[in-house]
Amino acid sequence: MESLHRVETLISGLNHHHHTNASRNRVSRSVKILNFGNDVNPRKCLCFDLYDQLVPYKKAWSWQKSIVQEKKALIDSNQDCSDTVILLQHTPVYTMGTGSSEDYLNFDLKNAPFDVCRTERGGEVTYHGPGQLVMYPIINLRNHEMDLHWYLRTLEEIVIRVLSSSFSIKASRLDGLTGVWVGNQKVAAIGIRVSKWITYHGLALNVTTDLTPFNSIVPCGIRDRQVGSIKGLLENGEHGKVDDLRLIDITHESLLKEFSEVFQLQIEKQTVSDPKYSES
């Protein structure tokens, strides 16, 4: 099981979302069992739920890799290991996949508007920032389906269900492209890495995200389509102005619910003491 001391060390320096209202109903940091699955005895999934906080990308990246190493060590010693999921938001950053081309950057790397991180995930360049919910499932596909196409389609299915069940937004997949789309707008980007059938990286869903930073890149290397957000889609529809905090809360709860149901996992929230706001 992941050491909480390690978790606190790796995520030290994270910030609460600057839009967070202290009076809102906050998710308890105590251990909480959420059983959305239909199985009598579903497998458990440890959940580190930092959805209303801004975590620097490199901190979360290191955290994921440390969990992956722990899981691989358990598997190598023939021990069972539970799945893990992390939810959070990132401070502004551009990330690039293994084969990403700098041709898709509309700026000089020496004068980038935000940090740029080249990672080992698949896919081209994308943007992460406040108002975007990021889900990092770190799961053992041996316990699910050892099929990467199935896994990608399953992550897409989670988002499609969230948009439909919580917002009555009809989303879809596009042949040959990874991610979730509403019309011509991509609302969720997906990029993964799998090591010995352990997954990491994951999906990013634009909820109340400022989409302006996407103008400085060619998102996911796709030039002829747009990027959208749940907030933008709702405001362009019949709902009008929607409260940002409420949108984040609703989307967060729906993401956990649909993740649990699709993967048939029992969500077990882990206690994470609020770390000091200083770099370790």
N, C-alpha and C positions, 0 to 999 in steps of 0.2 A: 504493500500500500504506500502511496506517495507520502513522504514525510511532510507534515505541516510546517515544520521549521524550514525545510527546503523551499516550500511554496512561498512562505513569507519572505524569505531571502530573495527569491527570484523576482517577486512582484513588488518589492520595495521600490518606491519612487513613482508608483501609479498615482493618478489623480482622480478625485471624484469629478464626474461630468460637471462642467461649469454651469449647466442649466438645472442641475439637480436642486429641487426644493426640499429643504430639510423637513417640512411638514408632510410630505407625501408618504403614502404607505410603502415602506421599504421592505425588501425581502429580508427575512431573519437570517443572520449569519450562523445561527445554531444549526446543528444537524437536523435535517428535515427529510422525511421519507415521502416521496410523491410516487404513487404507484398508478400509472396511467395504462399499464399493459393489461392484456386480457389473459395472459398465461396464469395458471395457478401458482407456479413458482418461477417467475421470470428472472433472468439473470440481472444482477445489479449493475448499475453504472454510477460511478462516483462523479459528482457534479460540483465544479468550482464555479460559482455563479457570481460574476463580477460585472453583470450586464450594465450597471449604472455607473461604472467607473472607466476612466481612460487609462489604458495600460500601454506604455511604450512598446512598439512592435518587437524590438530586440529582446525585451524582457519576456514577452509571451513566447517568442520563438525558442529561447533557451529553456523555458519552462516545459514546452512541448517535448523538446528533444530529451530532456532529462527523464520525463515520464516514459517516453518510448524506450529508452535504454533500460529502465527498470522493468518494463514489461518483457522486453526481449530476454533479460536475465532470468526472469521467472519461467519463461517458456523453455529456455535452454536447460533449466534444471527440472523440467517436467512438472512445474507447479502451475496451478490455475491462476489467472490474473483477471480481475474485473475490468470492464471497460471504463473509460473516463470521458467526460465532456467538459469543455471550458467555454463559458460565455463571457464576452467582454466587448468593450469598444476600444478603439485605438486613437492615440494622438496622431495628427496628420502625417501620413507617410505614403510613398509610392513603393510598391514591391514588384519585383520582376521574377519570372520563372526561370528554370534552368536554361532554356533556349531563347529567352526573350531578346528581341532586337531593339537596339537603341534608336532604330528608325521610327519607333512608335513613341518616342519622347519628343515633345515640342519645345524643348529647352536644352540648354547646355548643361551637362552633368556637373560642371564646375560652378554653375550658378543656379542650382535646382531650387525651386520654391519650397520644397520640403525634403527631408531625408529620403534617400533612395536605397532600398535593400534588395540585393539579388539573392534569391533563396533557392532551395532545392525542390520547391513545388513545381507542378506542371503549369502551363499557361503563360500568357504574356503579361504585360504591365497592367496594374490596377492601382486604385487609390483606396486607402482606408482612412477614416476620420470620424469625428464625433457624429452621433446620429445614425451610425451604421452598426448594426448588431452582427458580431462575428461569432461563429460557432466553430470550435475546434474539437471534433470527435477523435479521440485516440482509442481506437477499438481494435480488437483482435478479430480479423475477418475469418479466422478458423472457426469461430463460434457463430458465424452468420453465413455469408456466401464468399467463397474465395474467387471473386470475380470483380475486377475493377470497374468494368462497364456497369454491372449491377450496382456497385457502390455509388458511382457517380449519379446514376439515374435515381437512386434512393435519396441522395441528398437533395436532388431537384424536387423529388416528390414531397419532401418535408416542406419546402418553401411553397410549392403549389398548394398544398393543403392549408398552410397558414394563411395565405392570401385569400383563399376561398372561404374558409370557415370563419375567420375573424373579420374580414373586410368585404366579402362578396366580390372580390376581384378575381376575374378569370385569367389565370396565367397559364403558360404553356412552355413546352420545349421547342427548340428549332432544330431540325435535322442537321447533323454535322457540327453543331455548336453546343458547348457545355454552358450551363447556366439556366436561369429562369427569366422568361420574357412576358411582358404584357404589351401586345401589339408589337411596335417597333422599339420598345424600350426595355433594356436589360435592367432588372431590379435586383438580381442576385448573381454574384460571380462565385465560381467554384474552382479551387485549385488544390490538388492533393499531392501527397507523397505517401508511399507505402513501403515499409521496410520490414522484411520477414513477415508480411501480412499484417503488420501493425500500421494503422493509418495515422496521419497527422496533417497539419494544415486543415483546410475545410471550406466553409462557405461564409460569404459576407452579404448581408441583406440591407439594402438602403431603406431606412425607415424615415428619418427626418434629415438625412444627410444634405449638407450644402454640396450641390453637384458641380459648382464652379471649378474645383481643382481637376475634374475630369477633362476640362477643356485643354489642359496642358499636356495631355497624353492622347494616344489612340487606345481607348480602353479595350483590353483583351485583344488588341490587334485588329479590331473590327471597325472599318472606316465608315461604313454606310448605315450604321444604326446608332441609336441614342442610348443614354443611360437615364433611368428613371428612379423614382422613390415612391414608397407607399404614400407619404404625405402629398407629393405632387399629384399622384393618381387620384387620391380622394378629393383634393381641392379642385381638380378639373372635372369632378363628377358632381353628384347631387349633395355631397356632404358639406361642402364649403370649408371654412376654416376649422382645423382640427388641432387640439392641444398636443404639443410635442411630447410632453412627459407621459401623457395618457397613451399616445401611440407607441412609445417605446415600451411601456409596461405591458400593454396588450400583446404586442408582437413577441416580447420576451416569453411571456407565459405560454403563448401559442406555440412558439418554437420548441420549448421543452416538452409540451404535451405531444406534439406531432412526432418529434424525435423519439420519444418514449414508445409511442404506439407503432411507428413504422419499424423500429428496430426491436420491438418487444423487449424493452429494458425497463427495469424499475430504477427510477432516479433517486439517488441517495445524496442529498446535499451535504457538503463537507464544511465544517467550521473553518473559517479563515479569519484570524484576528485582523482587525484593521491595522495594516502596517504603518510605520512612521513614514511621513512624507519626505524622505531624504534618500538619496542614492546609497546603496550598501557598498 
